[in-house]
Amino acid sequence: MKAQGPGDRAPRVSLARRQHAQAVHSSGLREPLRAHLRERLWRGLLTLGLVGWVGLTGSAACAGPAGTPPETCPAPPHRAIFYQPWNVHQALSPAHFARMGAELKRQGVDELIVQWTQYGSSDFWTTPRPWLARMLRASHQGLVLGLYADPDYFKWLDLPDAQLAHRLTLLRAKSLRLAQRILEQPPPNLRAWYLPEEIDDLHWRTPERQRLLAEHLQILSHKLHRLRPGLKVYISSFSGGHGSPQDQADLLKRLNASTGLIWLIQDGLGLRRSQAIDTAAELRLLSQALPPTAWRGVLELFDEQEEQPAQRFCPASSLEIQRRLALWCQATGRQPEAWFSLNQAQHHVLTAEPAACQPGVAPPPEPRAQ
């Protein structure tokens, strides 16, 4: 298979690996670090990254052709935000998460999409000390719980088809076991599942790859529905400009029809993608191909800032966020219903390297376990 190019989701995976390397071994945090995180949380809540950026409680306006009034897209019935949990976050207390959730609720966010509840060997939900379950059990938001995420998922996509099929079988088994354990003591505000495997427009273009993908998603979605009937299942998709937008739209439509999965469509506007990618045209095609209830838009709240030797993902400016909202409105007639992510919106608290977003400031040293 062709190697991933600059338009792929590889930069985000690199960010996840870097944060994971810093956070996964930090389960025993020193009290000074705990106090430092608590202080940053309060500072972050006072200037919540979403306030003033997205206009969460109102409609979005976008400019039409010259000489015409701006078009207004109504506010969606539900608003969600992604959250990437890392072990370093267990330094924050349930009360702090509750206050953050209350502030999000006040801003109109009523769903929290937890991108994964297990990342590789780090199980955040079902271990003997399930800190994430404890933190979010009293959440003010409905919970969309991501299942098992494998750190090497994007590497798998370059394997031969037979090897990829085997890896997907193992991935399904881990996600289903995790879902079963979560349902032994389910949170009362559980609304849906989220499958962390993101579907791009590069690795699923051949008929055999599409057959593998359809089989994987059909089996997984069917078994999840049997475990807990009535819970929706979400999965995300993004484009790196590698294939025909129409072909990608047709693939997502077929998969929705055969699995019932709801697509979370990422706009890719936070990444350094090729200037040749026409994001508005891609979003327009997808919105026309998929039934209205089969997809939700995902607005990226970050900008990729490539500085040697590290790639950094920092909060986008309010002006840039408004530009992205306008593009969504003009292309689809809808506002995006989900934002990526709380980690960037609250980067003072929830990222492993918050100082990296300040120009000229070196990343902080890695937290040390006791």
GUNUNU-336015 format. One record per residue (C-alpha): residue in one letter; x, y, z. Coordinates in nm, 2 decimals, padded with zeros to 4 digits. Last residue first. Example, Ala and Ser with C-alpha at 12.3 -4.5 7.8 and 13.67 -1.06 7.14 Angstrom:
BEGIN
  r       x       y       z
  S   01.37  -00.11   00.71
  A   01.23  -00.45   00.78
# end
This chain:
BEGIN
  r       x       y       z
  Q   00.66   00.81   04.21
  A   00.59   00.88   03.84
  R   00.76   01.16   03.67
  P   00.58   01.42   03.46
  E   00.76   01.48   03.13
  P   00.94   01.82   03.12
  P   00.75   02.12   03.00
  P   00.75   02.20   02.62
  A   00.97   02.50   02.53
  V   00.82   02.84   02.52
  G   00.90   03.06   02.21
  P   00.54   03.08   02.09
  Q   00.29   02.95   02.35
  C   00.13   02.63   02.23
  A   00.41   02.42   02.36
  A   00.33   02.53   02.71
  P   00.04   02.30   02.72
  E   00.24   01.98   02.69
  A   00.05   01.68   02.81
  T  -00.28   01.83   02.73
  L  -00.58   01.85   02.95
  V  -00.54   02.16   03.18
  H  -00.41   02.46   02.99
  H  -00.52   02.29   02.67
  Q  -00.89   02.33   02.76
  A  -01.02   02.39   02.41
  Q  -00.74   02.17   02.28
  N  -00.81   01.88   02.51
  L  -01.19   01.94   02.47
  S  -01.15   01.85   02.11
  F  -01.25   01.82   01.84
  W  -01.60   01.97   01.82
  A  -01.94   01.80   01.74
  E  -02.26   01.92   01.58
  P  -02.12   02.10   01.28
  Q  -02.37   02.36   01.17
  R  -02.59   02.28   00.88
  G  -02.67   02.40   00.53
  T  -02.40   02.17   00.40
  A  -02.14   02.38   00.22
  Q  -02.23   02.73   00.32
  C  -02.29   02.63   00.69
  W  -01.98   02.42   00.71
  L  -01.77   02.70   00.55
  A  -01.91   02.96   00.78
  L  -01.83   02.75   01.09
  R  -01.47   02.72   00.96
  R  -01.44   03.09   00.92
  Q  -01.58   03.15   01.27
  I  -01.32   02.91   01.41
  E  -01.04   03.09   01.23
  L  -01.15   03.43   01.38
  S  -01.17   03.27   01.72
  S  -00.81   03.15   01.69
  A  -00.73   02.78   01.67
  P  -00.61   02.60   01.98
  C  -00.28   02.43   01.94
  F  -00.16   02.10   01.78
  R   00.22   02.08   01.78
  Q   00.45   01.89   01.55
  A   00.79   01.84   01.71
  P   01.15   01.88   01.61
  Q   01.11   02.13   01.46
  E   00.80   02.34   01.45
  E   00.48   02.23   01.27
  Q   00.18   02.41   01.40
  E  -00.14   02.21   01.34
  D  -00.43   02.43   01.42
  F  -00.70   02.32   01.67
  L  -01.08   02.35   01.72
  E  -01.16   02.09   01.45
  L  -01.54   02.10   01.37
  V  -01.70   01.76   01.34
  G  -02.02   01.72   01.14
  R  -02.29   01.47   01.21
  W  -02.40   01.19   00.98
  A  -02.67   00.93   00.92
  T  -02.97   01.13   01.03
  P  -02.96   01.36   00.73
  P  -02.93   01.07   00.49
  L  -02.59   01.06   00.33
  A  -02.51   01.15  -00.04
  Q  -02.60   01.52  -00.02
  S  -02.41   01.59   00.30
  L  -02.11   01.39   00.17
  L  -02.10   01.58  -00.15
  R  -02.13   01.92   00.02
  L  -01.85   01.83   00.27
  E  -01.62   01.73  -00.02
  A  -01.70   02.05  -00.21
  A  -01.64   02.27   00.09
  T  -01.31   02.09   00.17
  D  -01.16   02.15  -00.18
  I  -00.82   01.99  -00.13
  A  -00.56   02.15  -00.36
  Q  -00.41   02.34  -00.06
  S  -00.28   02.01   00.06
  R  -00.34   01.95   00.43
  R  -00.17   02.11   00.73
  L  -00.43   02.00   00.97
  G  -00.70   02.19   01.16
  L  -00.93   02.21   00.86
  G  -00.97   01.83   00.84
  D  -01.35   01.86   00.83
  Q  -01.42   01.55   01.03
  I  -01.74   01.37   00.94
  L  -01.89   01.18   01.23
  W  -02.07   00.90   01.06
  I  -02.37   00.71   01.22
  L  -02.35   00.34   01.19
  G  -02.67   00.16   01.08
  T  -02.45  -00.13   00.95
  S  -02.56  -00.21   00.59
  A  -02.71   00.13   00.50
  N  -02.44   00.33   00.68
  L  -02.17   00.13   00.51
  R  -02.33   00.19   00.17
  K  -02.35   00.57   00.23
  L  -02.00   00.58   00.36
  L  -01.87   00.41   00.04
  D  -02.08   00.64  -00.19
  A  -01.93   00.95  -00.02
  Q  -01.58   00.82  -00.05
  D  -01.64   00.74  -00.42
  Q  -01.78   01.09  -00.47
  P  -01.48   01.25  -00.30
  S  -01.26   01.07  -00.54
  G  -00.94   00.95  -00.37
  H  -00.63   01.08  -00.20
  G  -00.75   01.42  -00.08
  G  -00.67   01.35   00.29
  S  -01.04   01.29   00.38
  F  -01.19   01.21   00.72
  S  -01.43   00.96   00.87
  S  -01.56   00.89   01.22
  I  -01.75   00.62   01.38
  Y  -02.07   00.63   01.59
  V  -02.29   00.35   01.73
  K  -02.64   00.43   01.87
  L  -02.76   00.25   02.18
  G  -03.11   00.11   02.14
  P  -03.03  -00.25   02.21
  R  -02.74  -00.31   02.45
  L  -02.54  -00.62   02.39
  R  -02.72  -00.72   02.08
  H  -02.66  -00.37   01.93
  L  -02.29  -00.41   02.00
  K  -02.29  -00.75   01.83
  H  -02.45  -00.61   01.52
  S  -02.22  -00.30   01.51
  L  -01.91  -00.52   01.54
  I  -02.01  -00.78   01.28
  Q  -02.12  -00.52   01.03
  L  -01.82  -00.29   01.09
  H  -01.56  -00.57   01.03
  E  -01.75  -00.72   00.73
  A  -01.79  -00.38   00.56
  L  -01.42  -00.29   00.62
  L  -01.30  -00.62   00.48
  R  -01.53  -00.59   00.18
  Q  -01.40  -00.23   00.12
  R  -01.05  -00.36   00.14
  E  -01.12  -00.63  -00.12
  P  -01.30  -00.38  -00.35
  T  -01.00  -00.14  -00.34
  R  -01.03   00.21  -00.20
  W  -01.01   00.15   00.17
  H  -00.66   00.27   00.26
  L  -00.66   00.63   00.12
  D  -01.00   00.79   00.18
  D  -00.98   00.76   00.56
  I  -01.19   00.57   00.81
  E  -01.10   00.64   01.18
  E  -01.09   00.34   01.41
  P  -01.21   00.48   01.75
  L  -01.55   00.32   01.73
  Y  -01.79   00.53   01.94
  W  -02.08   00.39   02.15
  A  -02.40   00.57   02.24
  R  -02.61   00.74   02.51
  L  -02.46   00.64   02.85
  N  -02.60   00.88   03.11
  P  -02.67   00.62   03.38
  P  -02.31   00.49   03.36
  P  -02.30   00.12   03.30
  Q  -02.19  -00.12   03.57
  E  -02.16  -00.46   03.40
  L  -02.22  -00.27   03.07
  I  -01.86  -00.13   03.08
  R  -01.73  -00.49   03.10
  Q  -01.93  -00.60   02.80
  A  -01.82  -00.30   02.60
  L  -01.45  -00.38   02.68
  R  -01.50  -00.74   02.57
  L  -01.66  -00.62   02.25
  S  -01.38  -00.37   02.18
  K  -01.11  -00.63   02.24
  A  -01.28  -00.89   02.02
  R  -01.33  -00.64   01.74
  L  -00.96  -00.54   01.75
  L  -00.85  -00.90   01.73
  T  -01.06  -00.95   01.42
  L  -00.94  -00.63   01.27
  R  -00.58  -00.75   01.32
  H  -00.66  -01.07   01.13
  A  -00.82  -00.89   00.84
  L  -00.52  -00.66   00.82
  Q  -00.29  -00.96   00.79
  A  -00.50  -01.10   00.50
  D  -00.51  -00.77   00.33
  P  -00.14  -00.70   00.33
  L  -00.03  -00.45   00.59
  D  -00.03  -00.07   00.52
  L  -00.35  -00.02   00.72
  W  -00.19  -00.19   01.02
  K   00.04   00.11   01.08
  F  -00.27   00.33   01.12
  Y  -00.40   00.10   01.40
  D  -00.07   00.09   01.58
  P  -00.19   00.27   01.90
  D  -00.49   00.04   01.92
  A  -00.81   00.21   02.04
  Y  -01.06   00.00   02.23
  L  -01.41   00.15   02.28
  G  -01.52   00.51   02.26
  L  -01.80   00.60   02.50
  V  -02.07   00.85   02.40
  L  -02.18   01.00   02.73
  G  -02.47   01.23   02.79
  Q  -02.34   01.54   02.96
  H  -02.36   01.67   03.31
  S  -02.12   01.40   03.42
  A  -02.17   01.23   03.75
  R  -02.02   00.90   03.63
  L  -01.76   01.09   03.44
  M  -01.47   01.11   03.70
  R  -01.54   00.76   03.85
  A  -01.55   00.60   03.51
  L  -01.23   00.77   03.42
  W  -01.06   00.67   03.74
  P  -01.13   00.30   03.71
  R  -00.91   00.17   03.99
  P  -00.96  -00.21   03.96
  T  -00.95  -00.15   03.58
  T  -01.27  -00.11   03.38
  W  -01.26   00.25   03.26
  F  -00.92   00.40   03.18
  D  -00.75   00.08   03.04
  S  -00.40   00.17   02.93
  S  -00.25  -00.13   02.75
  G  -00.33   00.01   02.40
  Y  -00.57   00.30   02.45
  Q  -00.88   00.19   02.65
  T  -01.19   00.40   02.71
  W  -01.15   00.57   02.38
  Q  -01.25   00.90   02.21
  V  -01.49   00.99   02.49
  I  -01.76   01.18   02.31
  L  -01.92   01.42   02.56
  E  -02.28   01.52   02.49
  D  -02.49   01.81   02.61
  V  -02.27   02.11   02.51
  G  -02.49   02.42   02.53
  Q  -02.25   02.67   02.70
  R  -02.41   02.61   03.04
  K  -02.36   02.24   02.98
  L  -01.99   02.30   02.92
  E  -01.96   02.49   03.24
  A  -02.14   02.21   03.43
  G  -01.91   01.95   03.27
  M  -01.60   02.15   03.39
  R  -01.75   02.17   03.74
  A  -01.81   01.79   03.74
  F  -01.46   01.72   03.61
  H  -01.33   01.93   03.90
  A  -01.55   01.75   04.15
  P  -01.43   01.41   04.01
  S  -01.08   01.52   04.11
  L  -00.80   01.60   03.86
  A  -00.47   01.40   03.90
  Q  -00.64   01.13   03.70
  H  -00.58   01.34   03.40
  V  -00.22   01.22   03.37
  N  -00.36   00.88   03.27
  W  -00.48   01.02   02.94
  P  -00.84   01.07   02.82
  Q  -00.91   01.22   02.47
  Y  -01.23   01.42   02.49
  F  -01.45   01.50   02.19
  I  -01.73   01.77   02.22
  A  -02.10   01.73   02.15
  R  -02.39   01.96   02.07
  H  -02.74   01.84   02.03
  P  -03.05   01.99   01.85
  P  -02.82   02.17   01.60
  A  -02.83   02.56   01.59
  P  -02.99   02.69   01.28
  C  -02.77   02.78   00.98
  T  -02.79   03.14   00.87
  E  -02.71   03.26   00.52
  P  -02.55   03.60   00.47
  P  -02.73   03.86   00.26
  T  -02.65   03.87  -00.11
  G  -02.44   04.13  -00.29
  A  -02.14   03.91  -00.33
  P  -02.23   03.54  -00.30
  G  -02.33   03.41   00.04
  A  -02.15   03.49   00.37
  C  -02.21   03.25   00.66
  A  -02.40   03.29   00.98
  A  -02.40   03.04   01.26
  S  -02.69   03.01   01.50
  G  -02.67   03.05   01.87
  T  -02.57   02.87   02.20
  L  -02.22   02.76   02.12
  G  -02.09   03.08   01.98
  V  -01.78   02.89   01.87
  W  -01.49   03.09   01.99
  G  -01.63   03.33   02.24
  V  -01.65   03.07   02.52
  L  -01.51   02.74   02.39
  G  -01.17   02.79   02.54
  L  -01.30   02.83   02.89
  T  -01.15   03.15   03.03
  L  -01.23   03.11   03.40
  L  -01.25   02.73   03.35
  G  -00.89   02.73   03.23
  R  -00.76   02.92   03.53
  W  -00.95   02.68   03.75
  L  -00.81   02.38   03.57
  R  -00.45   02.52   03.57
  E  -00.46   02.55   03.95
  R  -00.59   02.19   03.98
  L  -00.31   02.07   03.75
  H  -00.05   02.24   03.96
  A  -00.19   02.09   04.28
  R  -00.18   01.74   04.13
  L   00.18   01.81   04.01
  P   00.28   01.92   04.36
  E   00.11   01.60   04.50
  R   00.33   01.37   04.29
  L   00.16   01.16   04.03
  G   00.14   00.78   04.04
  S  -00.04   00.69   03.72
  S   00.21   00.88   03.51
  H   00.33   00.59   03.29
  V   00.05   00.64   03.03
  A   00.08   01.02   03.02
  Q   00.41   01.11   02.85
  A   00.42   00.82   02.60
  H   00.05   00.87   02.54
  Q   00.09   01.24   02.47
  R   00.35   01.15   02.21
  R   00.15   00.87   02.06
  A  -00.16   01.08   02.04
  L   00.03   01.36   01.87
  S   00.18   01.12   01.62
  V  -00.17   00.98   01.55
  R  -00.29   01.34   01.49
  P   00.00   01.39   01.24
  A  -00.08   01.05   01.07
  R  -00.44   01.16   00.98
  D  -00.34   01.18   00.62
  G  -00.28   01.49   00.40
  P   00.09   01.48   00.45
  G   00.12   01.14   00.29
  Q   00.07   00.79   00.43
  A   00.27   00.53   00.24
  K   00.10   00.36  -00.06
  M   00.00   00.00   00.00
# end
